[in-house]
Each structure stands twice: as C-alpha cells, then as structure tokens.
Amino acid sequence: MPRKSRKPATALHGRGCRPCMASAPAPGATRADLAQPLNAEAPYTDLLILGAPTSVDDPVGTPLGLVEAAILRGGTPALVVPHPHFQHTVAERVLIAWDGSTPAARAIRASRPFLRRAARVDVVSWSAAPARAPFSRLVLGEGLKRHDVESAMQQRGPVTHLGDALRPTAQELASDLIVMGCYGHARLRERVFGGATRSVLASLPLPVLMAH
C-alpha cells in the first residue's frame, strides 16, 4: 500500500531536522559575499535549501559557484531547487542515482526523512554490476528496508554521460526528487562537480538532494 505523502517541510520537522533556507541575494551579490556566511551556518543545520545556479545576468538568482562552494566547504547536504519551479509535489516519487560511492550514501542518509514518506522510491544504477557491500553483500534496497523504506531496484547499462541519462529516467519514472552524490574527475573542483553533477546543475529538471 502506498505511503501517505507529506509536504517536505513537515517531513523534515517531523524527524527533528532543521533546514536552512537561503533567501534571494541582494542585487550585485557575488559568490564570495554569500559563501562565507552560508558555510558558517551550515554546521548548525541538517539540510541547506538552495536555488539552482543561474546566469550572471540574473540579478536575483543564485550566484554561479555558490551551490558548489556550499556543498564542498559547508559539509552539509543541500536540496537544490530549480527556478522557476512548477512542480506540485516534492519527494512523493524519489529517484536515487546509486553508484555505491560515499557521496551517494551520504545523500541517501540525508534524504531518509523524505524517503520514509515517499509513495515510491526508485533506485537506479548505471554500472555494469549492482553495487554490494563487500562483506555483508547487502544491496542498497535491503539497507533501505532496514530503515522502513521500500524501494524498486533497476539495473541499467553503463552510460558515457550519466547526467544525460538522469533526465529522461526521471521523466520516465515521473520522479519529483533526485537523490545523488557529488563526484567527478581528478582535480578538486572537477572531482566534486564534474561529470553527472555538473550536468544536472547546469540544467536542473527537478529538485535534487546532493551530498559530498
């Protein structure tokens, strides 16, 4: 039987979580103007709620680089919301992009208040083989069930650009929230926000909960 869904804020406060919502920046504010106070606030909250990065000519949008700096330096998971945002629901149908990595696992732990109340949770992996715990041999679905989260597991073939695969998959599953880790390439900025993460942030189709 599908679980009854609740509004995200209710789900967070119902579990004792304290979200921190960043308001719109003052005109002319830069990433440097906002990153330091936001990162100072981050350790005192469970979840940052941020607007998606916008173009440099948007006077009220989220400055370029702020989302990256907040997740990388603040150490707190972030719910990144696109603008404009026309969805009527958030976290009723959750898509977890699972690759067995530490950032993905941290994003899942941060999203548990949402997952417990979701009507549907889809776990999709694009790796050649399902990620299992090395000793217990648990798969993610079994671990989620221990936290009262029922999920549907999907194993899909490897893709070159995961960001390009996420968007049509979310549309196919009618997802209203993506949960994923931040990871990428070799250098610091590329390692955290390269590849799939950068692609998703560049054209955010729906709210995304991320952790590093």
Long-range contacts (C-beta under 8 A, 24 or more apart in sequence): 2-119, 2-120, 3-116, 3-117, 3-118, 3-119, 4-117, 5-89, 5-91, 5-92, 5-117, 5-118, 5-119, 6-117, 7-90, 8-79, 8-90, 8-91, 8-114, 11-91, 11-113, 11-114, 11-116, 11-117, 12-46, 12-47, 12-113, 14-113, 15-112, 15-113, 15-116, 17-46, 17-47, 17-113, 18-44, 18-45, 18-46, 18-47, 19-45, 19-46, 19-47, 19-48, 19-49, 19-79, 20-44, 20-45, 20-47, 20-48, 20-49, 20-76, 21-49, 22-48, 22-49, 22-50, 22-51, 22-62, 24-51, 24-60, 25-60, 25-62, 25-63, 27-59, 27-60, 28-59, 29-63, 30-63, 31-63, 31-64, 31-65, 31-66, 31-69, 33-63, 34-63, 34-66, 35-65, 35-66, 35-69, 35-70, 35-73, 38-66, 38-69, 38-70, 38-74, 39-69, 39-70, 39-73, 39-74, 42-70, 42-74, 42-75, 42-76, 43-74, 43-75, 43-76, 45-76, 46-76, 46-77, 46-110, 47-76, 47-77, 47-78, 47-79, 47-110, 47-209, 48-74, 48-76, 48-77, 48-78, 48-79, 49-78, 49-79, 49-81, 50-78, 50-79, 50-80, 50-81, 51-80, 51-81, 51-83, 52-80, 52-81, 52-82, 52-83, 52-201, 52-204, 53-201, 53-202, 54-83, 67-201, 68-189, 68-192, 68-193, 68-201, 71-182, 71-192, 71-210, 71-211, 71-212, 72-182, 72-192, 72-193, 72-212, 75-212, 77-106, 77-107, 77-110, 77-111, 77-209, 77-210, 77-211, 78-209, 78-210, 78-211, 79-207, 79-208, 79-209, 80-201, 80-204, 80-207, 80-208, 80-209, 80-210, 81-204, 81-207, 82-204, 82-205, 82-206, 82-207, 85-207, 87-176, 87-206, 87-207, 89-176, 90-176, 90-177, 90-207, 91-115, 91-117, 91-118, 91-176, 91-177, 91-207, 92-118, 92-119, 92-120, 92-176, 93-118, 93-119, 93-120, 93-122, 93-173, 93-174, 93-175, 93-176, 93-177, 94-118, 94-120, 94-121, 94-122, 94-175, 94-176, 94-177, 94-178, 94-179, 95-122, 95-124, 95-166, 95-169, 95-170, 95-173, 95-175, 95-177, 95-178, 95-179, 96-121, 96-122, 96-123, 96-124, 96-140, 96-151, 96-178, 96-179, 96-180, 97-124, 97-126, 97-162, 97-166, 97-178, 97-179, 97-180, 97-181, 97-196, 98-123, 98-124, 98-125, 98-131, 98-140, 99-125, 99-126, 99-127, 99-131, 99-181, 99-183, 100-125, 100-127, 100-131, 100-132, 101-181, 101-183, 102-181, 103-181, 103-182, 103-183, 103-210, 103-211, 103-212, 104-180, 104-181, 104-183, 105-181, 106-181, 106-211, 106-212, 107-179, 107-180, 107-181, 107-209, 107-210, 107-211, 108-140, 108-144, 108-179, 109-211, 110-209, 110-211, 111-177, 111-179, 111-209, 112-147, 112-149, 114-177, 114-179, 114-209, 115-144, 115-147, 115-149, 115-179, 116-147, 116-148, 116-149, 118-149, 118-177, 120-152, 120-173, 121-149, 121-150, 121-151, 121-152, 122-151, 122-152, 122-154, 122-173, 122-175, 123-151, 123-152, 123-153, 123-154, 124-154, 124-156, 124-169, 125-153, 125-154, 125-155, 125-156, 126-156, 126-157, 126-158, 126-159, 126-162, 126-165, 127-155, 127-158, 128-157, 128-158, 130-155, 161-195, 161-196, 161-199, 162-195, 162-196, 162-199, 163-195, 163-196, 163-197, 163-198, 163-199, 163-200, 163-202, 164-199, 166-196, 166-199, 166-200, 167-203, 167-205, 170-205, 170-206, 171-205, 175-206, 176-206, 176-207, 177-206, 177-207, 177-208, 177-209, 178-206, 178-207, 178-208, 178-209, 179-208, 179-209, 180-208, 180-209, 180-210, 181-210, 181-211, 181-212, 182-210, 182-211, 182-212
